[in-house]
Amino acid sequence: MTQDDMKVCIGCNKTKSHNDFHRDKKAKDNCRSRCKACTKKQNRNYPKKSTKEWGRTNKEKTYAHSRVQSAIKWGILTKENCVICDDPKSQGHHEDYSKPLDVIWLCQSHHRQRHEELKNG
């Protein structure tokens, strides 16, 4: 096995074969940074909520999101660039979910930032 076939896991700091890592097309070496064993340990600590479960507990948000998607599809709303940085990869942000078509277009980074601002008051 050559040095090129080896990688250091960021979880356990051990040098392992590329076969011990999940594939990741976006990574330079096509491998994730955490080995399969460390990924398994990490995933045990974070129980996932299913999309259905999230939808059941967030009906108003789910409705608003689907209304935006439908409005875009039917030409009622036009997806715009981020209002802060002009990034064309934007998302509709609702300040008030009771007004489903009243959205602000934000990139993922600014969208997260806005939710943090709202969360922290």
Backbone hydrogen bonds, N-H to C=O, Kabsch-Sander energy under -0.5 kcal/mol:
donor,donor_aa,acceptor,acceptor_aa,energy
5,D,2,T,-1.1
6,M,3,Q,-1.5
7,K,16,K,-2.6
9,C,7,K,-0.5
9,C,14,K,-2.4
10,I,33,S,-2.3
13,N,9,C,-1.4
16,K,7,K,-3.4
16,K,14,K,-0.6
18,H,5,D,-2.0
20,D,17,S,-2.0
21,F,18,H,-1.5
22,H,34,R,-0.5
24,D,30,N,-1.6
27,A,24,D,-1.3
30,N,27,A,-1.3
32,R,22,H,-2.6
36,K,20,D,-3.2
39,T,35,C,-2.5
40,K,36,K,-2.3
41,K,37,A,-2.0
42,Q,38,C,-2.5
43,N,39,T,-2.6
44,R,40,K,-1.4
45,N,41,K,-0.8
45,N,42,Q,-0.8
46,Y,43,N,-0.8
54,W,50,S,-2.5
55,G,51,T,-2.5
56,R,52,K,-2.1
57,T,53,E,-1.7
58,N,54,W,-1.2
62,T,58,N,-2.6
63,Y,59,K,-2.5
64,A,60,E,-2.2
65,H,61,K,-2.7
66,S,62,T,-2.3
67,R,63,Y,-2.3
68,V,64,A,-2.0
69,Q,65,H,-2.2
70,S,66,S,-2.4
71,A,67,R,-2.5
72,I,68,V,-2.3
73,K,69,Q,-2.3
74,W,70,S,-2.4
75,G,72,I,-1.1
76,I,71,A,-2.2
77,L,71,A,-1.7
82,C,87,D,-2.4
83,V,105,W,-2.7
86,D,82,C,-1.7
90,S,88,P,-1.6
91,Q,106,L,-3.2
93,H,91,Q,-0.5
93,H,104,I,-3.1
95,E,93,H,-0.6
95,E,102,D,-0.5
99,K,96,D,-1.8
102,D,99,K,-1.8
103,V,101,L,-1.1
104,I,93,H,-2.3
106,L,91,Q,-2.7
106,L,104,I,-0.6
108,Q,89,K,-0.6
111,H,107,C,-2.6
112,R,108,Q,-2.4
113,Q,109,S,-2.1
114,R,110,H,-2.3
115,H,111,H,-2.1
116,E,112,R,-2.2
117,E,113,Q,-2.2
118,L,114,R,-2.3
119,K,115,H,-2.4
120,N,116,E,-2.4
121,G,117,E,-0.5
121,G,118,L,-0.6
